[in-house]
Amino acid sequence: TDEEVVQALQDACAWEFVSKLPDTINTAVTERGQCFSDGQNQRLSIARALLADTPILLLDEATSALDVATEKNVLSNILKNNRNKMIILTSHKPSVFNLSDVIYSVSENGIELLDKKNVSDE
């Protein structure tokens, strides 16, 4: 429904710019979203993933083009509004670690479970 689309766009922090498009959610866009910035494209992709309503949401560097504040808002919205989903997030940005329940480090030496208290968010 349109309401579900708007909610997904709000969760992805994309509603602000989508609502300003000529036909809002009904605006035709170019192939691969060439009229949007990388960050806007990422937020639209996240909204599409949320609309799929799968039990597991995998976000693989899905917020790499977002500034820290927007990234935190997007991830906080997703966590708040999707409590019944398992969300797997890969990121090189330590600023998102404090939003996680469990943190793993993946390297050439293997996979290590990290103690959240000892992970810096800088």
C-alpha positions in Angstrom: 0.0 0.0 0.0 1.0 3.6 -0.3 1.2 3.8 3.5 3.7 0.9 3.6 5.8 2.6 1.0 5.8 5.9 2.9 6.7 4.1 6.1 9.6 2.3 4.5 10.8 5.6 3.0 10.6 7.2 6.4 12.5 4.3 8.0 15.2 4.7 5.4 15.3 8.5 5.8 14.3 8.9 2.2 10.9 10.4 2.6 12.2 13.9 2.9 13.6 14.0 -0.7 11.0 11.6 -2.2 8.1 13.8 -0.9 9.6 16.7 -2.9 9.6 14.8 -6.2 7.0 16.0 -8.8 4.7 12.9 -8.2 6.2 11.8 -4.9 6.2 8.0 -4.8 4.7 7.8 -8.3 7.6 9.7 -9.9 9.3 7.8 -12.7 13.1 7.7 -12.2 15.9 7.0 -14.6 17.6 3.6 -14.8 19.9 3.0 -11.8 18.6 6.1 -10.1 21.0 8.4 -12.0 19.1 11.5 -10.8 19.9 10.7 -7.2 23.0 10.9 -5.1 24.8 7.7 -3.9 23.4 8.3 -0.5 19.8 8.8 -1.8 20.2 5.6 -3.9 21.3 3.7 -0.8 18.3 4.9 1.2 15.9 4.0 -1.6 17.5 0.5 -1.8 17.0 0.1 2.0 13.4 1.2 1.6 12.8 -1.5 -1.1 14.4 -4.1 1.1 12.1 -3.1 4.0 9.1 -3.4 1.7 10.1 -7.0 0.9 9.2 -7.8 4.5 11.5 -10.8 4.8 12.4 -12.3 8.2 16.1 -11.7 7.7 17.4 -8.3 6.4 21.0 -8.3 5.2 22.6 -4.9 4.9 26.0 -5.3 3.3 27.7 -1.9 3.5 24.2 -0.6 2.8 25.0 2.8 4.5 28.5 3.4 3.2 27.6 6.6 1.3 25.7 8.1 4.3 27.0 10.5 6.8 27.3 9.2 10.4 24.2 11.0 11.6 21.9 9.8 8.8 23.3 6.3 9.0 22.5 6.2 12.7 19.0 7.5 12.1 18.4 4.9 9.3 19.7 2.0 11.4 17.8 3.2 14.5 14.6 3.4 12.6 15.1 -0.1 11.1 15.8 -1.6 14.5 12.9 0.2 16.2 10.3 -0.7 13.5 11.5 -4.2 12.6 11.8 -5.9 16.0 10.8 -9.3 14.6 13.5 -9.4 11.9 17.0 -10.7 12.2 19.2 -7.9 10.9 22.7 -8.7 9.7 24.8 -5.6 9.1 28.3 -5.5 7.6 30.2 -2.3 8.0 33.6 -0.8 8.2 32.2 2.1 10.3 32.6 1.6 14.0 30.0 4.3 14.6 27.3 1.7 14.0 28.6 -1.0 16.4 26.8 0.4 19.5 23.5 -0.3 17.8 24.3 -4.0 17.5 23.4 -6.8 19.9 26.4 -9.0 18.8 29.5 -7.9 17.0 31.8 -10.2 15.0 35.1 -9.3 13.4 35.9 -11.0 10.1 39.5 -11.1 8.9 41.9 -13.4 7.1 42.5 -15.1 10.4 38.8 -16.1 10.8 35.7 -14.9 12.6 35.9 -13.6 16.2 33.1 -12.7 18.5 33.9 -9.3 20.1 33.1 -8.0 23.5 30.8 -5.1 22.8 32.2 -3.2 25.8 35.6 -3.2 24.3 34.6 -1.9 20.8 35.3 1.7 20.1 32.7 3.7 18.2 35.2 6.1 16.6 
